[in-house]
Amino acid sequence: MPSNQTPLGALPARFRRPRVLIVGCGDVGLRAAGQLGAPQSQRVRLLALTSSPERVRLLRACGLTPLLGDLDQPGTLRRLSGLGQRVLHLAPPPGDARGVVTHDPRTRDLLRALRLRTPPQALVYASTTGVYGDCQGQRVSESRPVQPHTARARRRVDAEQWVRLLGRTGVRSTILRVPGIYAQDREGGTPRERLLKGTPVLQAQDDVYTNHIHANDLARACALALWRGRAQRVLNICDDTDMKMGDYFDLAADLMGLPRPPRVPRATANEALPLMLLSFMSESRRLDNARMKRELRLKLTMPHVRQGLSPQAGLFGA
C-alpha cells in the first residue's frame, strides 16, 4: 500500500540510489565510474556530462546516463542543477595557445549552473600540483601556499577559488591536486613513445623531482573523496615514489627493454626539448601524501612506479 508520507508509494530504486554526476568523463572519469557503480552492484546512479553525441553509446555501455551539454556554452548547463547529489569535476580549463588567459570560465559556469536550484551535497574537483610552482625539490604538503609559474597553473588556481567559493555556500567541496597520471592501458600513459624517439632528459645535477599517480589509484581517490572528503579540504593525490625525472625515465626504459634516454645539461636543453616539456623540467617538488592516506583511507594498489610500469602490471591490466 502507498505510504502516508509518500502518497505515490515507494519511489523506484533508480530514484532512491544516490546520483553522481561526472563532468569530464574521459579515461579517469570512466575508471572512477567503474569504482563507483559497477553494473552488478547498482550502488549509485551515474550521470555523465558530454558535449560529444558520438560518446553517448560508449557512456551508456559503461553504465552511465549521458547528458548532452557543453562547458563552453553556459546555456546548455542549466539542466544540471539538482541532478547530481555528488559531483566529480574532472574537466580541464580551456586551452590557450598564447599562454595569457589565467581564468577558468568552464568551472565558473558549471558551478553557477549547479547552484541554480538544488545544489549538490558534495563536489570533488581534480586540480593539478602545478599550482605549487617550483619548490626546489622540497617536500610539499597541502598547507604550502600556491605559487603558479605558468598561465596553465594559474587557470587551475582560478578554478580552485571557484570551488572554494561554492564550499562557502554549504556544499562539501574537496580539491584533489594531481601530478602526472600514468597507466599502461591509458593513451600516452607511459614514457614508451618518448623513449623510442630518444627524447633527452636533464643531467643528474640539473634534474628535478617528479611525482606520479596510477590512473586506477586516482580513480579510487576520486570515488572515495565523494564520500570521505572533508569540507573545504585540499589533498595531494600521489604515490610513494621519490625519484627525479631522469631516473624515472631510466627505470621505465629498463623495464621496457629500451635504451635509456640521453642526458643533456640545462644550458642546452632549450635547443633539444619542446617548450611544454621544458616547463615541467623547470619545477621540482616532492609531494606529501599523508593526508590522502589518512583521510580517504586509500591504500595504493601501485605505491611505486616500478610496480605500475612492470610487464606484469600490463599483463594483468594494472
RATA-V610584 format. One record per pair of residues at least 24 apart in sequence whose C-alpha atoms are under 10 Angstrom apart, sorted by the first residue. I is the first residue (numbers start at 1). J is the second residue. Records with the same first field share a line. If there is no record, write none. Layout:
# RATA-V610584
I=J / J
This chain:
# RATA-V610584
13=42 / 45
14=42 / 43 / 44 / 45
15=44 / 45
16=44 / 45
17=42 / 43 / 44 / 45 / 46
18=42 / 43 / 44 / 45 / 46 / 84 / 85 / 86
19=43 / 44 / 45 / 46 / 47 / 82 / 83 / 84 / 85 / 86 / 87 / 120
20=44 / 45 / 46 / 47 / 48 / 64 / 83 / 84 / 85 / 86 / 87 / 88 / 120 / 122 / 123 / 223 / 226
21=45 / 46 / 47 / 48 / 49 / 64 / 65 / 66 / 67 / 80 / 83 / 84 / 85 / 86 / 87 / 88 / 89 / 120 / 123
22=46 / 47 / 48 / 49 / 50 / 64 / 66 / 67 / 84 / 86 / 87 / 88 / 89 / 90 / 91 / 123 / 124
23=47 / 48 / 49 / 50 / 67 / 69 / 71 / 87 / 88 / 89 / 90 / 91 / 92 / 110 / 125
24=48 / 49 / 50 / 51 / 71 / 88 / 89 / 90 / 91 / 92
25=49 / 50 / 55 / 59 / 64 / 66 / 88 / 89 / 90 / 91
26=50 / 55 / 59 / 90 / 91
27=185 / 186 / 187 / 215 / 216 / 219
28=90 / 181 / 186 / 215 / 216 / 217 / 218 / 219 / 220 / 222
29=88 / 89 / 90 / 91 / 215 / 218 / 219 / 222 / 223
30=58 / 59 / 62 / 63 / 64 / 219
31=62 / 215 / 216 / 217 / 218 / 219 / 220 / 222 / 223
32=88 / 215 / 216 / 217 / 218 / 219 / 220 / 221 / 222 / 223 / 224
33=59 / 62 / 63 / 64 / 88 / 219 / 220 / 222 / 223
34=62 / 63 / 64 / 216 / 219 / 220 / 223
35=216 / 219 / 220 / 221 / 222 / 223 / 224
36=219 / 220 / 222 / 223 / 224 / 226
37=62 / 63 / 64 / 223
38=62 / 63
39=63 / 64
45=84
46=84 / 86
47=83 / 84 / 87
48=84 / 87 / 88
49=77 / 80 / 89 / 91
51=76
70=106 / 110
71=105 / 106 / 107 / 108 / 109 / 110
72=105 / 106 / 107 / 109 / 110
73=106 / 109 / 110
74=105 / 106 / 108 / 109 / 110 / 112 / 113
75=109 / 113
76=110 / 113
77=109 / 110 / 111 / 112 / 113 / 114
78=109 / 110 / 112 / 113 / 114 / 115 / 116 / 117
79=113 / 114 / 116 / 117
80=110 / 111 / 113 / 114 / 115 / 116 / 117 / 118 / 119
81=110 / 111 / 112 / 113 / 114 / 115 / 116 / 117 / 118 / 119 / 120
82=113 / 114 / 115 / 116 / 117 / 118 / 119 / 120 / 121
83=114 / 117 / 118 / 119 / 120
84=114 / 118 / 119 / 120 / 121 / 122 / 123
85=118 / 119 / 120 / 121 / 122 / 123 / 226
86=119 / 120 / 121 / 122 / 123 / 124 / 171 / 172 / 173 / 226 / 227
87=114 / 119 / 120 / 121 / 122 / 123 / 124 / 125 / 173 / 226
88=122 / 123 / 124 / 125 / 126 / 174 / 222 / 223 / 225 / 226
89=123 / 124 / 125 / 126 / 127 / 163 / 175 / 222
90=124 / 125 / 126 / 127 / 176 / 222
91=125 / 126 / 127
92=125 / 126 / 127 / 128 / 152 / 155 / 156 / 159
93=127 / 152 / 153 / 155 / 156 / 158 / 159
94=152 / 155
95=151 / 152 / 155
96=151 / 152
98=151
99=150 / 151 / 152
100=150 / 151 / 152 / 154 / 155
101=151 / 152 / 154 / 155
102=150 / 151 / 152 / 153 / 154 / 155 / 156 / 157 / 158 / 159
103=151 / 152 / 153 / 154 / 155 / 156 / 157 / 158 / 159
104=152 / 154 / 155 / 156 / 157 / 158 / 159 / 160 / 162
105=155 / 158 / 159 / 162
106=159
107=155 / 156 / 158 / 159 / 160 / 161 / 162 / 163
108=158 / 159 / 160 / 161 / 162 / 163 / 166
109=162
110=162
111=159 / 162 / 163 / 165 / 166
112=162 / 166
114=166
115=166 / 169 / 171
119=166 / 169 / 170 / 171
120=170 / 171 / 172 / 173
121=167 / 170 / 171 / 172 / 173 / 226 / 227
122=166 / 167 / 170 / 171 / 172 / 173 / 174 / 225 / 226 / 227 / 228 / 229 / 230 / 231
123=163 / 166 / 167 / 171 / 172 / 173 / 174 / 175 / 225 / 226 / 227 / 229 / 231 / 232
124=163 / 172 / 173 / 174 / 175 / 176 / 222 / 223 / 224 / 225 / 226 / 227 / 229 / 231 / 233 / 234
125=159 / 160 / 163 / 173 / 174 / 175 / 176 / 177 / 222 / 225 / 226 / 234
126=156 / 159 / 160 / 174 / 175 / 176 / 177 / 178 / 218 / 222 / 235 / 237
127=153 / 155 / 156 / 157 / 159 / 160 / 175 / 176 / 177 / 178 / 179 / 234 / 235 / 236 / 237
128=152 / 153 / 156 / 157 / 160 / 175 / 176 / 177 / 178 / 179 / 180 / 236 / 237
129=153 / 156 / 176 / 177 / 178 / 179 / 180 / 211 / 235 / 236 / 237 / 238 / 285 / 287
130=154 / 156 / 157 / 177 / 178 / 179 / 280 / 283 / 284 / 285
131=155 / 156 / 157 / 158 / 160 / 177
132=157 / 177 / 283 / 284 / 285
133=280 / 282 / 283 / 284 / 285
134=208 / 280 / 281 / 282 / 283 / 284 / 285
135=208 / 209 / 282 / 283 / 284 / 285 / 286
136=208 / 209 / 282 / 283 / 284 / 285 / 286
137=207 / 208 / 209 / 210 / 244 / 283 / 284 / 285 / 286 / 287
138=209 / 284 / 285 / 286 / 287
139=284 / 285 / 286 / 287 / 288
140=236 / 285 / 286 / 287 / 288 / 289
141=234 / 235 / 236 / 286 / 287 / 288 / 289 / 290 / 291
142=176 / 177 / 233 / 234 / 235 / 236 / 287 / 288 / 289 / 290 / 291
143=234 / 235
149=279 / 282 / 283
150=279
160=234
163=232
164=231 / 232 / 233 / 234
165=232
166=232
167=231 / 232 / 233
168=231 / 232
170=231 / 232
171=231 / 232
172=226 / 227 / 229 / 230 / 231 / 232 / 233
173=225 / 226 / 229 / 230 / 231 / 232 / 233 / 234
174=222 / 225 / 226 / 228 / 229 / 230 / 231 / 232 / 233 / 234 / 235
175=222 / 225 / 229 / 230 / 231 / 232 / 233 / 234 / 235 / 236 / 237
176=218 / 221 / 222 / 225 / 229 / 233 / 234 / 235 / 236 / 237 / 238 / 292
177=234 / 235 / 236 / 237 / 238 / 287
178=211 / 212 / 213 / 218 / 235 / 236 / 237 / 238 / 287
179=210 / 211 / 212 / 213 / 214 / 218 / 236 / 237 / 238 / 239 / 287
180=210 / 211 / 212 / 213 / 214 / 215 / 238
181=211 / 212 / 213 / 214 / 215 / 216 / 217 / 218 / 238
182=212 / 213 / 214 / 215 / 216 / 218 / 305 / 308 / 309
183=213 / 214 / 215 / 216 / 217 / 305 / 308 / 309 / 313 / 314 / 317 / 318
184=214 / 215 / 308 / 309 / 310 / 311 / 313 / 314 / 315 / 317 / 318
185=215 / 313 / 314 / 315 / 317 / 318
186=214 / 215
189=214 / 215 / 309
190=249 / 252 / 308 / 309
191=248 / 249 / 252 / 253 / 256 / 309
192=249 / 252 / 253 / 256 / 258
194=249 / 253 / 261
195=249 / 250 / 252 / 253 / 256 / 258 / 259 / 260 / 261 / 262
196=253 / 258 / 259 / 260 / 261
197=261
198=258 / 259 / 260 / 261 / 262
199=260 / 261 / 262 / 263 / 272 / 273 / 274
200=246 / 249 / 260 / 261 / 262 / 263 / 264 / 265 / 269 / 272 / 273
201=245 / 246 / 247 / 249 / 250 / 260 / 261 / 262 / 263 / 264 / 265 / 266 / 269 / 272 / 273 / 277 / 278 / 281
202=244 / 245 / 246 / 247 / 261 / 262 / 263 / 264 / 265 / 266 / 267 / 268 / 269 / 278 / 281
203=245 / 246 / 247 / 262 / 263 / 264 / 265 / 266 / 269
204=244 / 245 / 246 / 247 / 263 / 264 / 265
205=265 / 266
206=244 / 246 / 263 / 264 / 265 / 266 / 267 / 281 / 282
207=244 / 245 / 246 / 247 / 263 / 264 / 265 / 266 / 281 / 282 / 283 / 284
208=243 / 244 / 245 / 246 / 247 / 280 / 281 / 282 / 283 / 284 / 285 / 286
209=242 / 243 / 244 / 245 / 246 / 247 / 248 / 281 / 282 / 283 / 284 / 285 / 286 / 287
210=241 / 242 / 243 / 244 / 245 / 246 / 247 / 248 / 280 / 281 / 283 / 284 / 285 / 286 / 287
211=237 / 238 / 239 / 240 / 241 / 242 / 243 / 244 / 245 / 248 / 284 / 285 / 286 / 287 / 305
212=237 / 238 / 239 / 240 / 241 / 242 / 243 / 248 / 287 / 303 / 304 / 305
213=237 / 238 / 239 / 240 / 241 / 300 / 302 / 303 / 304 / 305 / 308
214=238 / 239 / 300 / 301 / 302 / 303 / 304 / 305 / 307 / 308 / 309 / 318
215=302 / 308 / 318
216=300 / 301 / 302 / 318
217=298 / 299 / 300 / 301 / 302 / 303
218=298 / 300
220=296 / 298 / 299 / 300 / 301
221=292 / 293 / 296 / 297 / 298 / 299 / 300
222=296
223=296
224=295 / 296 / 297 / 298
225=292 / 295 / 296 / 297 / 298
226=296
227=296
228=295 / 296 / 297
229=292 / 295 / 296
230=295 / 296
234=291 / 292
235=288 / 289 / 290 / 291 / 292 / 293 / 295 / 296
236=287 / 288 / 289 / 290 / 291 / 292 / 293
237=287 / 288 / 289 / 290 / 291 / 292 / 293 / 298
238=286 / 287 / 288 / 289 / 290 / 292 / 293 / 300 / 303 / 304
239=287 / 288 / 289 / 292 / 299 / 300 / 301 / 302 / 303 / 304 / 305
240=286 / 287 / 288 / 289 / 290 / 300 / 302 / 303 / 304 / 305
241=286 / 287 / 302 / 303 / 304 / 305 / 306
242=285 / 286 / 287 / 304 / 305
243=286 / 304 / 305
244=284 / 285 / 286
245=280 / 281 / 284
246=281
248=305 / 306
251=305 / 306 / 309 / 310
252=305 / 306 / 308 / 309 / 310
253=309
254=310
255=306 / 307 / 309 / 310 / 311
256=309 / 310 / 311
